[in-house]
Amino acid sequence: MSPRTLQTIFLEQLGVTPHRYLSLRRLCAIRESIRNADADETVAAICARFGVWDFGRFAGHYRDHFGIPPSADLGKRRRPAV
């Protein structure tokens, strides 16, 4: 299958390119890891596990997609339930 055919199929079936699909899957996987992080884990360490090294750009994409910065999601996880 040619790259163009694959891209066309992705656009028709999912509404996004293969690259965008994989980026969103990775972003969601990172969010899940952030939400399930241990108390001593950092956003940077979690991102590094997924191969993300440009933390500023990542934080912007995260905020654009989920509406909050990754540090706020990590902070929610660490607050004790009341």
C-alpha positions in Angstrom: 0.0 0.0 0.0 1.4 3.4 -0.8 1.7 6.1 1.8 -0.9 8.2 0.0 -3.4 5.4 0.0 -2.8 4.9 3.8 -3.3 8.6 4.4 -6.5 8.6 2.4 -7.9 5.6 4.3 -7.1 7.2 7.6 -8.7 10.5 6.6 -11.8 8.7 5.4 -12.2 6.4 8.3 -10.8 8.4 11.3 -10.8 12.0 10.0 -7.1 12.4 10.7 -3.8 11.6 9.1 -1.8 8.6 10.4 0.8 11.0 12.0 -1.9 12.9 13.8 -3.6 9.6 14.9 -0.3 8.3 16.4 0.4 11.7 18.1 -3.0 11.7 19.7 -2.6 8.1 20.9 0.7 9.0 22.5 -0.7 12.1 24.1 -3.6 10.0 25.6 -1.1 7.4 26.8 1.0 10.1 28.5 -2.1 11.5 30.1 -3.0 8.1 31.5 0.5 7.7 32.9 0.4 11.1 34.4 -2.9 10.3 36.1 -1.6 7.1 37.4 1.8 8.4 38.4 3.5 7.6 41.7 4.0 10.5 44.1 7.7 10.9 43.2 7.3 10.9 39.4 7.5 14.1 37.4 5.9 15.1 34.1 9.4 15.3 32.5 10.2 11.7 33.6 6.9 10.4 32.3 7.4 12.3 29.0 10.9 10.9 28.6 9.5 7.3 28.8 7.4 8.1 25.8 10.3 9.8 23.9 9.1 13.4 24.4 12.0 15.8 24.9 10.5 19.2 24.0 8.6 19.7 27.2 7.4 23.2 26.3 5.9 22.1 23.0 4.4 19.0 24.7 2.8 21.1 27.4 1.2 23.4 24.8 -0.2 20.4 22.9 -1.4 18.8 26.1 -3.1 22.1 27.2 -4.7 22.6 23.8 -6.1 19.0 23.7 -7.2 18.5 27.4 -7.7 22.1 28.5 -5.2 22.0 31.4 -1.5 21.8 31.7 0.1 18.4 32.4 1.4 19.6 35.8 -2.2 20.4 36.8 -3.3 16.8 35.9 -0.4 15.5 37.9 -1.3 17.8 40.8 -4.9 16.4 40.8 -3.6 12.9 41.2 -1.4 13.8 44.2 -4.0 15.6 46.2 -5.5 13.5 48.9 -9.2 12.7 48.7 -11.3 14.7 51.1 
